[in-house]
Amino acid sequence: MKKIFILNASRRRKGNTTKLISSVTEKLKDFDIEIAHPQDFNIKTCLGCHKCFIKAGCVQRDDLPLLEEKILSSDLLILASPVYLHYMTGELKVILDKLSWWAHTLRLQGKPVVLLSTCSTNGQDTVIKPLGEIMNYMGEMSLQRLMHQWCLTKSIILSGLIAFQKKYHQELLKVS
Ligand SMILES: Cc1cc2nc3c(=O)[nH]c(=O)nc-3n(C[C@H](O)[C@H](O)[C@H](O)COP(=O)(O)O)c2cc1C
């Protein structure tokens, strides 16, 4: 069974980002889906020591290897973040900082990645755009960027999700 790993960078387990994720995953059948939040892991902030670029791994002892394994062993990675002050959440940025060396080793080469973001009114581009660039530097095969503004009408949201579903399934079939 294909594995989908979803990292929901919101601290709110029942928040808007969870609702957006659910609206996508409830339509996906026959996938092994795991959803995690940054707070499920003990991840220390980057020391800035640069050693990861030489050793291909962080020198600190924390749960990062566990998270890395979940990301790398997935058939599809979904990264979701609410907009916090026109950017991704700090916790997601901490994780990505610690994986900076992946951009030097194309560690996500060929990995299908879907990016999701929620916001109140604005700033969604300022999450999806940099996150997309970071994934791209790491070698991902981008599938879809779904930006979600809660002020959009329901019909627009639904049509966007249906288009997302169709594309998602087509793209995943192509790479499987
Ligand atoms: C600290 C903080 C900063 C935020 N900054 C923005 C922002 O810059 N633009 C925006 O539209 N919404 C902003 N929001 C609103 C959230 O992005 C929005 O409510 C989001 O859907 C929350 O997702 P969640 O319920 O999964 O946590 C912010 C919320 C918080 C808590």
The ligand as an ORCA input file, in Angstrom:
! r2SCAN-3c Opt
* xyz 0 1
  C       0.934     33.762     15.192
  C      -0.039     33.794     14.028
  C       0.264     34.558     12.924
  C      -0.621     34.620     11.837
  N      -0.299     35.368     10.742
  C      -1.168     35.438      9.685
  C      -0.853     36.213      8.506
  O       0.196     36.822      8.391
  N      -1.766     36.245      7.505
  C      -2.965     35.563      7.592
  O      -3.743     35.632      6.665
  N      -3.267     34.807      8.655
  C      -2.399     34.720      9.696
  N      -2.716     33.942     10.815
  C      -3.957     33.161     10.793
  C      -3.703     31.714     10.437
  O      -2.830     31.572      9.325
  C      -5.003     31.003     10.051
  O      -5.973     31.181     11.034
  C      -4.730     29.541      9.838
  O      -5.798     28.973      9.114
  C      -4.545     28.801     11.171
  O      -4.377     27.435     10.916
  P      -4.550     26.378     12.108
  O      -5.938     26.534     12.627
  O      -4.316     25.054     11.467
  O      -3.502     26.702     13.136
  C      -1.844     33.878     11.886
  C      -2.128     33.118     13.025
  C      -1.237     33.061     14.078
  C      -1.572     32.208     15.293
*
